[in-house]
Amino acid sequence: MKKGIDIYGLLQKVRENRPVVHHLTNWVTIYDCANIAKVFGASPVMAHAPEEVYDMAGIASSLVLNIGTLTADFIDSMKIAARSANQKGIPVILDVCGAGATKMRDDKCFELLKSVKISVIKGNASEIARIDGEDVKTRGVDAAEVGKDICEIAIDLALSKKCTVVITGEKDVITNGKITVMVSNGHPMMAKIVGTGCMASSVIGSFCAVENNLVYASAAGLCCFEIAAEIAASSAKGPGSFKEMLYDAVYNLNSDTLESRSKISFL
C-alpha cells in the first residue's frame, strides 16, 4: 500500500468482482484492449452499434471511449453510450487518442466533453495539452513536445472539466485538481508495440469500475500494468515476445511483487 492507495487490494477487487467494462474503442487495438481487461479479471464487451450501446452501457460498471479510429457515426454511438452511463452513474473514461493531430479529432473531443459527463480524460502529454487549449500538434498518435509543465496542464484541465486527468508517458501524472499522483513504473519496450496506450485505458476502466476514488483507481491500474511490463521486458527478446509475456505477467501479479516494485508518489 502506497500512502492510502491499496494497489493489490484494488487488483483483487477487479479479479473478484469481474466488472463489465463496455468499450467503444480503437479498431486497431480492440483485440488487445479486450485481452488486457480480461487478463486483469474484468469482463470486457466491445459493442459499438448505436442500436444497442445504450442498453449495453446500462449493464456495465464502466465505459471506455477511445477515438483512435474516428468517424462521425462512431462519435454518435459514444454519445448514446455515455448518456446511458451518466444516467446509471458509472465512470466514463475518454482516451483522446490523436488529439492535436487533426481538426476533426479536436472538434469531436470537445463535442464529447460538452455533451456528456466524462469522468476520466486520458492521453499523452500533447493530446492532453491540446484538450486543455494549448496550441500543440500530436505526431499521429505519438506525443509531441509540450512547452508547459504537464502537471499544471493536467490540474488545469481537471479543474475546468471537473474530472480526473491522466497523462501517460515515462512518468504518468494522475490528478483531479486537488490530489495529484505520479506513477514512475514502466519500460521503454511499451513504446515498441502498438496498443499499450489503448490497453492502459482499458486497465483504467477496469479499476475505475470497482473504486470510486478515480485518482487512486487510475494510479493503481497503471502501476499494475507497468510493473507487469517491467517483468515482461526482463525476459523478452523483442517486441513480439514482450507482448506475449505481458499478459502472463499481469495474470501472475501478486501482493509481494506490487509492494516491492511500485513507484507511486504524491505531488
C-alpha positions as CSV (number, residue, x, y, z in Angstrom):
1,M,0.0,0.0,0.0
2,K,1.4,3.4,-1.0
3,K,0.1,6.3,1.1
4,G,-3.5,5.2,1.0
5,I,-3.6,3.5,-2.4
6,D,-4.2,-0.2,-1.8
7,I,-2.8,-1.4,-5.1
8,Y,-3.1,-5.1,-4.6
9,G,-6.5,-4.6,-2.8
10,L,-7.9,-2.9,-5.9
11,L,-6.4,-5.5,-8.2
12,Q,-8.2,-8.1,-6.1
13,K,-11.4,-6.2,-6.3
14,V,-11.2,-6.4,-10.1
15,R,-10.4,-10.1,-10.0
16,E,-13.2,-10.8,-7.6
17,N,-16.0,-8.5,-8.9
18,R,-15.2,-9.2,-12.6
19,P,-16.8,-5.8,-13.6
20,V,-18.3,-5.5,-17.1
21,V,-16.3,-2.8,-18.9
22,H,-18.1,-1.6,-22.0
23,H,-15.8,-0.3,-24.8
24,L,-16.3,1.8,-27.9
25,T,-12.7,1.7,-28.8
26,N,-9.9,1.8,-31.4
27,W,-10.4,-0.8,-34.2
28,V,-6.6,-1.2,-34.5
29,T,-6.2,-2.3,-30.8
30,I,-9.7,-3.6,-29.9
31,Y,-8.4,-7.2,-29.5
32,D,-5.6,-6.1,-27.2
33,C,-7.9,-4.0,-25.1
34,A,-10.3,-6.9,-24.6
35,N,-7.5,-9.2,-23.7
36,I,-5.8,-7.0,-21.2
37,A,-9.1,-6.2,-19.4
38,K,-9.9,-10.0,-19.3
39,V,-6.4,-10.9,-18.0
40,F,-6.8,-8.3,-15.2
41,G,-10.1,-10.0,-14.3
42,A,-12.7,-7.7,-15.8
43,S,-15.3,-8.7,-18.3
44,P,-14.8,-6.7,-21.5
45,V,-17.6,-6.1,-24.0
46,M,-16.8,-4.4,-27.3
47,A,-20.2,-3.1,-28.5
48,H,-20.4,-0.2,-31.0
49,A,-23.7,-0.4,-32.8
50,P,-25.9,2.7,-32.0
51,E,-28.9,0.3,-31.7
52,E,-27.5,-1.4,-28.6
53,V,-24.9,0.8,-26.9
54,Y,-27.5,2.5,-24.6
55,D,-28.6,-0.9,-23.2
56,M,-25.0,-2.3,-23.0
57,A,-23.8,0.7,-21.1
58,G,-26.7,0.2,-18.8
59,I,-25.4,-3.2,-17.6
60,A,-21.8,-2.2,-17.4
61,S,-19.7,-0.9,-14.4
62,S,-17.6,1.5,-16.5
63,L,-17.5,2.8,-20.1
64,V,-14.3,3.3,-22.1
65,L,-14.3,5.5,-25.2
66,N,-11.3,5.8,-27.5
67,I,-11.3,8.0,-30.6
68,G,-8.3,6.2,-32.2
69,T,-10.2,5.1,-35.3
70,L,-12.6,8.1,-35.6
71,T,-15.7,8.5,-37.6
72,A,-18.6,10.9,-37.1
73,D,-21.1,7.9,-36.7
74,F,-18.8,6.4,-34.1
75,I,-19.0,9.6,-32.0
76,D,-22.8,9.5,-32.2
77,S,-22.6,6.0,-30.7
78,M,-20.3,7.2,-28.0
79,K,-22.7,9.9,-27.0
80,I,-25.6,7.5,-26.7
81,A,-23.5,5.1,-24.6
82,A,-22.1,7.9,-22.4
83,R,-25.6,9.3,-21.7
84,S,-26.7,5.9,-20.6
85,A,-23.6,5.6,-18.4
86,N,-24.2,9.1,-17.0
87,Q,-27.8,8.1,-16.1
88,K,-26.6,5.0,-14.3
89,G,-23.8,6.9,-12.6
90,I,-20.9,4.7,-13.8
91,P,-17.5,6.2,-14.7
92,V,-16.8,7.2,-18.4
93,I,-13.1,7.1,-19.5
94,L,-12.2,9.0,-22.7
95,D,-9.0,8.3,-24.4
96,V,-8.3,11.4,-26.5
97,C,-6.1,9.3,-28.9
98,G,-4.6,11.5,-31.6
99,A,-6.0,14.8,-30.3
100,G,-3.9,17.6,-31.7
101,A,-3.3,15.7,-34.9
102,T,-6.3,16.9,-36.9
103,K,-9.1,19.4,-36.6
104,M,-11.7,16.7,-36.7
105,R,-10.2,14.9,-33.7
106,D,-10.0,18.1,-31.7
107,D,-13.6,19.1,-32.6
108,K,-15.0,15.7,-31.7
109,C,-13.2,15.5,-28.4
110,F,-14.6,18.9,-27.5
111,E,-18.0,17.9,-28.7
112,L,-18.0,14.8,-26.4
113,L,-16.8,16.8,-23.5
114,K,-19.6,19.3,-24.0
115,S,-22.4,16.9,-24.5
116,V,-21.7,14.2,-21.9
117,K,-20.1,13.9,-18.5
118,I,-16.6,12.4,-18.8
119,S,-15.1,11.0,-15.6
120,V,-11.5,10.4,-16.7
121,I,-9.7,12.1,-19.6
122,K,-6.6,10.1,-20.6
123,G,-3.9,10.8,-23.2
124,N,-0.3,11.5,-23.7
125,A,1.2,14.9,-22.9
126,S,0.5,16.6,-26.3
127,E,-3.0,15.1,-26.5
128,I,-4.0,16.4,-23.1
129,A,-2.3,19.8,-23.7
130,R,-4.4,20.2,-26.8
131,I,-7.6,19.3,-25.0
132,D,-6.6,21.9,-22.4
133,G,-6.4,24.5,-25.2
134,E,-2.7,24.6,-25.9
135,D,-1.5,25.1,-29.4
136,V,0.3,21.8,-29.9
137,K,0.4,19.2,-32.6
138,T,0.4,15.5,-31.9
139,R,2.6,13.3,-34.2
140,G,-0.2,11.0,-35.3
141,V,-0.9,9.2,-32.0
142,D,2.6,9.8,-30.6
143,A,3.4,12.5,-28.1
144,A,5.0,15.7,-29.3
145,E,6.9,18.3,-27.3
146,V,4.8,20.4,-24.9
147,G,6.2,23.7,-23.6
148,K,4.2,24.0,-20.4
149,D,4.6,21.9,-17.3
150,I,2.5,18.8,-17.7
151,C,1.4,18.7,-14.1
152,E,0.0,22.3,-14.4
153,I,-1.8,21.3,-17.7
154,A,-3.3,18.2,-16.0
155,I,-4.5,20.1,-13.0
156,D,-6.0,22.9,-15.1
157,L,-7.9,20.6,-17.2
158,A,-9.1,18.5,-14.3
159,L,-10.4,21.6,-12.5
160,S,-12.1,23.1,-15.6
161,K,-13.8,19.8,-16.6
162,K,-14.4,18.6,-13.0
163,C,-12.9,15.2,-13.8
164,T,-9.8,13.1,-13.3
165,V,-7.0,13.6,-15.9
166,V,-4.4,11.0,-16.7
167,I,-1.2,11.9,-18.7
168,T,0.7,8.8,-19.7
169,G,4.4,8.8,-20.5
170,E,7.8,8.0,-19.0
171,K,6.2,9.2,-15.8
172,D,2.4,9.2,-15.5
173,V,0.5,12.1,-13.9
174,I,-3.0,11.5,-12.5
175,T,-5.0,14.3,-10.9
176,N,-8.4,15.5,-10.0
177,G,-7.1,19.0,-9.5
178,K,-6.8,18.5,-5.7
179,I,-4.9,15.2,-5.4
180,T,-2.0,14.6,-7.8
181,V,-0.2,11.3,-8.1
182,M,2.8,10.3,-10.2
183,V,3.5,6.7,-11.3
184,S,7.1,6.1,-12.4
185,N,6.8,2.4,-13.3
186,G,7.0,1.1,-16.9
187,H,9.6,0.1,-19.5
188,P,10.7,1.6,-22.9
189,M,9.6,-1.6,-24.6
190,M,6.0,-0.5,-24.1
191,A,6.6,2.1,-26.9
192,K,7.8,-0.6,-29.3
193,I,4.4,-2.2,-29.9
194,V,1.1,-0.6,-31.0
195,G,-1.6,-0.6,-28.4
196,T,-0.2,-0.1,-25.0
197,G,-1.8,3.3,-24.6
198,C,-5.2,2.0,-25.6
199,M,-4.7,-1.0,-23.3
200,A,-3.9,1.4,-20.5
201,S,-7.3,3.0,-20.9
202,S,-8.9,-0.4,-20.6
203,V,-7.0,-1.1,-17.4
204,I,-8.1,2.3,-16.0
205,G,-11.6,1.5,-16.9
206,S,-11.4,-1.9,-15.2
207,F,-10.1,-0.3,-11.9
208,C,-12.4,2.6,-12.0
209,A,-15.3,0.1,-12.2
210,V,-14.5,-1.1,-8.7
211,E,-13.2,2.1,-6.9
212,N,-15.0,5.5,-6.5
213,N,-11.7,7.4,-6.0
214,L,-10.8,7.6,-9.7
215,V,-7.3,9.1,-9.0
216,Y,-6.5,6.1,-6.8
217,A,-8.1,3.6,-9.2
218,S,-6.2,5.1,-12.2
219,A,-2.9,5.1,-10.4
220,A,-3.3,1.6,-9.2
221,G,-4.2,0.3,-12.6
222,L,-1.4,1.9,-14.3
223,C,1.1,0.8,-11.6
224,C,0.0,-2.8,-12.0
225,F,0.1,-2.6,-15.8
226,E,3.5,-1.0,-15.9
227,I,5.1,-3.4,-13.3
228,A,3.9,-6.2,-15.5
229,A,5.6,-4.5,-18.4
230,E,8.8,-4.3,-16.5
231,I,8.6,-8.0,-15.7
232,A,7.8,-9.0,-19.2
233,A,10.6,-6.9,-20.7
234,S,13.2,-8.5,-18.4
235,S,12.8,-11.8,-20.2
236,A,11.6,-10.7,-23.7
237,K,13.9,-11.0,-26.7
238,G,12.0,-8.3,-28.6
239,P,8.6,-6.7,-29.0
240,G,6.8,-9.9,-30.1
241,S,7.8,-11.9,-27.1
242,F,7.3,-8.9,-24.8
243,K,3.6,-8.6,-25.8
244,E,3.0,-12.3,-25.1
245,M,4.8,-12.2,-21.8
246,L,3.0,-9.0,-20.8
247,Y,-0.3,-10.9,-20.5
248,D,1.3,-13.6,-18.4
249,A,3.0,-11.0,-16.1
250,V,-0.4,-9.3,-15.5
251,Y,-2.0,-12.6,-14.7
252,N,0.7,-13.6,-12.2
253,L,0.8,-10.2,-10.3
254,N,0.8,-10.7,-6.5
255,S,1.0,-8.6,-3.4
256,D,4.7,-9.0,-2.8
257,T,5.6,-8.0,-6.4
258,L,3.4,-4.9,-6.3
259,E,4.6,-3.8,-2.9
260,S,8.3,-4.2,-3.8
261,R,8.2,-2.7,-7.3
262,S,5.5,0.1,-7.1
263,K,6.7,3.6,-7.7
264,I,3.9,5.9,-6.8
265,S,4.4,9.4,-5.3
266,F,2.0,12.1,-4.3
267,L,2.9,15.6,-5.6
